[in-house]
Amino acid sequence: MMSWQVVRAMALGATPVFFAAACVSGISPSTLKSTDFDLSRPDIVAFIDEMVAKDGFSRDQVTAVVTAARFRPEVTATMDHPAETTLAWWQYRQRFVTASRIQEGLIYWHNNSAALDAVAAESGVPPEYVVAILGIETNYGRSTGAYREIDTLMTFAFDYPARAEFYRGELRQFLLLARDLGLNPIDIRGSYGGALGAPQMMPSNYRHFVKANPEEKAINLWTDSKAIITSTADFLRDRGWIRDAPVLTDAQADDGVSIVGSEGLNLNDTVGSLKVKGVRIEAAPPDTTPVVLIQAALEHSVQYRVGFNNFYVISRYNPRVNYAMAVCDLAQELRHKVVAEPVAPVL
């Protein structure tokens, strides 16, 4: 029986062998186009030196891979104008919390109910939030990304100064991950931001999950439902998810209350401090509970919402308010439907 590495690599057109110079034979610096990367740049030279000195790669291995990378300016353009910030909340919700996404999420939930229940018992993360993240990230694994990962990471690491340091770290982790899993790094594909698989894990998070599960010889986050579900819940748990705690609720606010923007969020208020400011929350937890107040733009009005610790944890997946709210709303739609309208599994 072929391993998942072989099956996935063949599906991507990859050479199903371990990371080695043989994976990229025939590629040399002379094949570079004028729009690609200059391997004599000091920052690229330093990166190759580090991979050789610290991680045990040969210089030929790393050079062959970075030589194969192609500059992709469109990924930086998308990074500068993501839908989470260019769309009003009501527009963003319309795009992601749809009838079809809800129905497909119900099917995914029922097909994977045993794994979701087991993971919920272990991590404290309810099934609906795991399913909602997978639905918004990749439409339950259907759209895991069309960009070659090496192109994306090289573009951000060496031609996007705002996040170059972060992406150089992710590039290193990606090459280590490819070696760990025995995949050809040139053929692995991901999102425009460099995230991989159905749960859209950055290489460092993917590798962390691999190292946390040493009993698994290979962890496939593209097609292995158990690994996909577990890694998503573990991500939330490791970032502070509180079992049975509130996530997001509606509120009423007086005029002039300070409101968080769509670029990011922090739990800078408490339930008590919001009361002083004129914010009313039904069935509110204790006054000392940390919260963030959000003003969400509807088509003809505004909606006030209060996010708790678990809402902040969801935003660690994507630090945009609209994204975290969409996850919450899709999760609640799924939970309501599961209770009200059971769906038979699709085999």
HUBELRA-V108799 format. One record per pair of residues at least 4 apart in sequence whose ideal C-beta (glycine too) atoms are under 7 Angstrom apart, sorted by sequence separation. I is the first residue (numbers start at 0). GAP is how many residues later the second one is. If there is no record, write none. Layout:
# HUBELRA-V108799
i:I gap:GAP
i:I gap:GAP
This chain:
# HUBELRA-V108799
i:1 gap:4
i:3 gap:4
i:4 gap:4
i:5 gap:4
i:6 gap:4
i:7 gap:4
i:9 gap:4
i:18 gap:4
i:20 gap:4
i:26 gap:4
i:31 gap:4
i:40 gap:4
i:41 gap:4
i:42 gap:4
i:43 gap:4
i:44 gap:4
i:45 gap:4
i:46 gap:4
i:47 gap:4
i:48 gap:4
i:49 gap:4
i:50 gap:4
i:56 gap:4
i:58 gap:4
i:59 gap:4
i:60 gap:4
i:61 gap:4
i:62 gap:4
i:63 gap:4
i:72 gap:4
i:73 gap:4
i:74 gap:4
i:75 gap:4
i:76 gap:4
i:77 gap:4
i:81 gap:4
i:82 gap:4
i:86 gap:4
i:87 gap:4
i:88 gap:4
i:89 gap:4
i:90 gap:4
i:91 gap:4
i:92 gap:4
i:96 gap:4
i:97 gap:4
i:98 gap:4
i:99 gap:4
i:100 gap:4
i:101 gap:4
i:102 gap:4
i:103 gap:4
i:104 gap:4
i:105 gap:4
i:106 gap:4
i:107 gap:4
i:108 gap:4
i:111 gap:4
i:112 gap:4
i:113 gap:4
i:114 gap:4
i:115 gap:4
i:116 gap:4
i:117 gap:4
i:118 gap:4
i:124 gap:4
i:126 gap:4
i:127 gap:4
i:128 gap:4
i:129 gap:4
i:130 gap:4
i:131 gap:4
i:132 gap:4
i:133 gap:4
i:134 gap:4
i:137 gap:4
i:138 gap:4
i:146 gap:4
i:148 gap:4
i:149 gap:4
i:150 gap:4
i:151 gap:4
i:152 gap:4
i:153 gap:4
i:154 gap:4
i:155 gap:4
i:159 gap:4
i:162 gap:4
i:163 gap:4
i:164 gap:4
i:165 gap:4
i:166 gap:4
i:167 gap:4
i:168 gap:4
i:169 gap:4
i:170 gap:4
i:171 gap:4
i:172 gap:4
i:173 gap:4
i:174 gap:4
i:175 gap:4
i:176 gap:4
i:189 gap:4
i:190 gap:4
i:195 gap:4
i:196 gap:4
i:200 gap:4
i:201 gap:4
i:202 gap:4
i:203 gap:4
i:204 gap:4
i:205 gap:4
i:206 gap:4
i:207 gap:4
i:208 gap:4
i:219 gap:4
i:223 gap:4
i:224 gap:4
i:225 gap:4
i:226 gap:4
i:227 gap:4
i:228 gap:4
i:229 gap:4
i:230 gap:4
i:232 gap:4
i:233 gap:4
i:234 gap:4
i:236 gap:4
i:252 gap:4
i:268 gap:4
i:270 gap:4
i:271 gap:4
i:272 gap:4
i:274 gap:4
i:284 gap:4
i:297 gap:4
i:306 gap:4
i:308 gap:4
i:309 gap:4
i:310 gap:4
i:314 gap:4
i:319 gap:4
i:320 gap:4
i:321 gap:4
i:322 gap:4
i:323 gap:4
i:324 gap:4
i:325 gap:4
i:326 gap:4
i:327 gap:4
i:328 gap:4
i:329 gap:4
i:330 gap:4
i:331 gap:4
i:332 gap:4
i:333 gap:4
i:334 gap:4
i:335 gap:4
i:336 gap:4
i:337 gap:4
i:1 gap:5
i:8 gap:5
i:16 gap:5
i:38 gap:5
i:39 gap:5
i:51 gap:5
i:56 gap:5
i:80 gap:5
i:86 gap:5
i:95 gap:5
i:119 gap:5
i:124 gap:5
i:134 gap:5
i:137 gap:5
i:146 gap:5
i:154 gap:5
i:177 gap:5
i:182 gap:5
i:189 gap:5
i:194 gap:5
i:195 gap:5
i:200 gap:5
i:235 gap:5
i:259 gap:5
i:268 gap:5
i:273 gap:5
i:296 gap:5
i:297 gap:5
i:306 gap:5
i:317 gap:5
i:8 gap:6
i:9 gap:6
i:16 gap:6
i:50 gap:6
i:51 gap:6
i:119 gap:6
i:133 gap:6
i:137 gap:6
i:157 gap:6
i:189 gap:6
i:194 gap:6
i:212 gap:6
i:220 gap:6
i:295 gap:6
i:8 gap:7
i:36 gap:7
i:51 gap:7
i:108 gap:7
i:119 gap:7
i:133 gap:7
i:155 gap:7
i:156 gap:7
i:159 gap:7
i:177 gap:7
i:194 gap:7
i:195 gap:7
i:219 gap:7
i:220 gap:7
i:273 gap:7
i:294 gap:7
i:295 gap:7
i:14 gap:8
i:83 gap:8
i:193 gap:8
i:200 gap:8
i:218 gap:8
i:82 gap:9
i:190 gap:9
i:196 gap:9
i:209 gap:9
i:294 gap:9
i:295 gap:9
i:314 gap:9
i:5 gap:10
i:28 gap:10
i:51 gap:10
i:116 gap:10
i:156 gap:10
i:174 gap:10
i:177 gap:10
i:195 gap:10
i:208 gap:10
i:220 gap:10
i:270 gap:10
i:313 gap:10
i:4 gap:11
i:47 gap:11
i:50 gap:11
i:115 gap:11
i:118 gap:11
i:155 gap:11
i:156 gap:11
i:173 gap:11
i:292 gap:11
i:293 gap:11
i:82 gap:12
i:270 gap:13
i:292 gap:13
i:293 gap:13
i:310 gap:13
i:313 gap:13
i:47 gap:14
i:115 gap:14
i:152 gap:14
i:156 gap:14
i:270 gap:14
i:278 gap:14
i:313 gap:14
i:47 gap:15
i:205 gap:15
i:270 gap:15
i:271 gap:15
i:290 gap:15
i:291 gap:15
i:270 gap:16
i:271 gap:16
i:290 gap:16
i:152 gap:17
i:153 gap:17
i:269 gap:17
i:273 gap:17
i:290 gap:17
i:310 gap:17
i:47 gap:18
i:108 gap:18
i:152 gap:18
i:269 gap:18
i:270 gap:18
i:269 gap:19
i:273 gap:19
i:288 gap:19
i:289 gap:19
i:200 gap:20
i:256 gap:20
i:269 gap:20
i:270 gap:20
i:291 gap:20
i:304 gap:20
i:152 gap:21
i:256 gap:21
i:269 gap:21
i:43 gap:22
i:108 gap:22
i:198 gap:22
i:208 gap:22
i:256 gap:22
i:268 gap:22
i:107 gap:23
i:197 gap:23
i:266 gap:23
i:268 gap:23
i:38 gap:24
i:169 gap:24
i:196 gap:24
i:197 gap:24
i:253 gap:24
i:266 gap:24
i:267 gap:24
i:268 gap:24
i:148 gap:25
i:195 gap:25
i:196 gap:25
i:208 gap:25
i:252 gap:25
i:266 gap:25
i:280 gap:25
i:104 gap:26
i:176 gap:26
i:252 gap:26
i:265 gap:26
i:38 gap:27
i:104 gap:27
i:166 gap:27
i:179 gap:27
i:264 gap:27
i:293 gap:27
i:38 gap:28
i:250 gap:28
i:251 gap:28
i:36 gap:29
i:173 gap:29
i:176 gap:29
i:198 gap:29
i:250 gap:29
i:295 gap:29
i:104 gap:30
i:172 gap:30
i:176 gap:30
i:179 gap:30
i:197 gap:30
i:200 gap:30
i:204 gap:30
i:250 gap:30
i:172 gap:31
i:175 gap:31
i:196 gap:31
i:36 gap:32
i:107 gap:32
i:169 gap:32
i:198 gap:32
i:248 gap:32
i:259 gap:32
i:273 gap:32
i:35 gap:33
i:169 gap:33
i:198 gap:33
i:259 gap:33
i:35 gap:34
i:36 gap:34
i:100 gap:34
i:169 gap:34
i:172 gap:34
i:258 gap:34
i:259 gap:34
i:31 gap:35
i:35 gap:35
i:104 gap:35
i:149 gap:35
i:168 gap:35
i:258 gap:35
i:30 gap:36
i:34 gap:36
i:103 gap:36
i:149 gap:36
i:256 gap:36
i:258 gap:36
i:20 gap:37
i:26 gap:37
i:180 gap:37
i:28 gap:38
i:100 gap:38
i:151 gap:38
i:155 gap:38
i:20 gap:39
i:27 gap:39
i:148 gap:39
i:245 gap:39
i:20 gap:40
i:23 gap:40
i:26 gap:40
i:95 gap:40
i:148 gap:40
i:151 gap:40
i:252 gap:40
i:19 gap:41
i:23 gap:41
i:26 gap:41
i:147 gap:41
i:148 gap:41
i:152 gap:41
i:146 gap:42
i:151 gap:42
i:264 gap:42
i:266 gap:42
i:20 gap:43
i:145 gap:43
i:146 gap:43
i:23 gap:44
i:144 gap:44
i:146 gap:44
i:144 gap:45
i:146 gap:45
i:148 gap:45
i:266 gap:45
i:144 gap:46
i:148 gap:47
i:264 gap:47
i:144 gap:50
i:264 gap:50
i:252 gap:51
i:251 gap:52
i:143 gap:53
i:249 gap:53
i:250 gap:53
i:143 gap:54
i:249 gap:54
i:250 gap:54
i:249 gap:55
i:250 gap:55
i:263 gap:55
i:248 gap:56
i:264 gap:56
i:140 gap:57
i:247 gap:57
i:248 gap:57
i:261 gap:58
i:247 gap:59
i:261 gap:59
i:137 gap:60
i:261 gap:60
i:246 gap:61
i:259 gap:61
i:136 gap:62
i:137 gap:62
i:245 gap:62
i:136 gap:63
i:244 gap:63
i:246 gap:63
i:247 gap:63
i:133 gap:64
i:244 gap:64
i:245 gap:64
i:246 gap:64
i:133 gap:65
i:244 gap:65
i:132 gap:66
i:241 gap:67
i:241 gap:68
i:239 gap:69
i:240 gap:69
i:74 gap:72
i:240 gap:72
i:239 gap:73
i:238 gap:74
i:71 gap:75
i:74 gap:77
i:235 gap:77
i:238 gap:77
i:247 gap:77
i:143 gap:78
i:71 gap:79
i:75 gap:79
i:71 gap:80
i:74 gap:80
i:75 gap:80
i:247 gap:80
i:68 gap:81
i:69 gap:81
i:246 gap:81
i:67 gap:82
i:68 gap:82
i:234 gap:82
i:71 gap:83
i:70 gap:84
i:75 gap:84
i:64 gap:85
i:68 gap:85
i:140 gap:87
i:65 gap:88
i:70 gap:88
i:133 gap:94
i:133 gap:98
i:129 gap:99
i:132 gap:99
i:129 gap:102
i:129 gap:103
i:124 gap:108
i:64 gap:110
i:114 gap:110
i:118 gap:110
i:122 gap:110
i:114 gap:111
i:118 gap:111
i:122 gap:111
i:124 gap:111
i:124 gap:112
i:78 gap:113
i:111 gap:113
i:115 gap:113
i:123 gap:113
i:43 gap:114
i:77 gap:114
i:78 gap:114
i:114 gap:114
i:118 gap:114
i:122 gap:114
i:42 gap:115
i:124 gap:116
i:36 gap:117
i:74 gap:117
i:111 gap:117
i:123 gap:117
i:67 gap:118
i:123 gap:119
i:64 gap:120
i:36 gap:121
i:46 gap:121
i:50 gap:121
i:54 gap:121
i:64 gap:121
i:50 gap:124
i:18 gap:159
i:18 gap:160
i:22 gap:161
i:23 gap:162
i:18 gap:163
i:22 gap:163
i:17 gap:164
i:18 gap:166
i:13 gap:169
i:14 gap:169
i:13 gap:170
i:13 gap:173
i:8 gap:174
i:12 gap:174
i:8 gap:175
i:11 gap:175
i:4 gap:176
i:11 gap:176
i:4 gap:177
i:11 gap:177
i:84 gap:177
i:4 gap:178
i:8 gap:178
i:83 gap:178
i:84 gap:178
i:132 gap:184
i:135 gap:190
i:135 gap:191
i:132 gap:194
i:135 gap:194
i:131 gap:195
i:134 gap:195
i:128 gap:198
i:131 gap:198
i:131 gap:199
i:128 gap:202
i:131 gap:202
i:127 gap:203
i:130 gap:203
i:127 gap:206
i:88 gap:207
i:89 gap:207
i:127 gap:207
i:88 gap:208
i:89 gap:208
i:87 gap:209
i:89 gap:209
i:7 gap:212
i:4 gap:213
i:3 gap:214
i:7 gap:214
i:2 gap:215
i:3 gap:216
i:3 gap:220
i:104 gap:225
i:108 gap:225
i:105 gap:228
i:96 gap:229
i:100 gap:229
i:104 gap:229
i:108 gap:229
i:91 gap:230
i:95 gap:230
i:101 gap:231
i:105 gap:231
i:96 gap:232
i:101 gap:232
i:105 gap:232
i:88 gap:233
i:92 gap:233
i:96 gap:233
i:109 gap:233
i:83 gap:234
i:91 gap:234
i:95 gap:234
i:109 gap:234
i:110 gap:234
i:84 gap:235
i:101 gap:235
i:109 gap:235
i:110 gap:235
i:83 gap:236
i:88 gap:236
i:92 gap:236
i:96 gap:236
i:106 gap:236
i:105 gap:237
i:83 gap:238
i:83 gap:239
i:106 gap:239
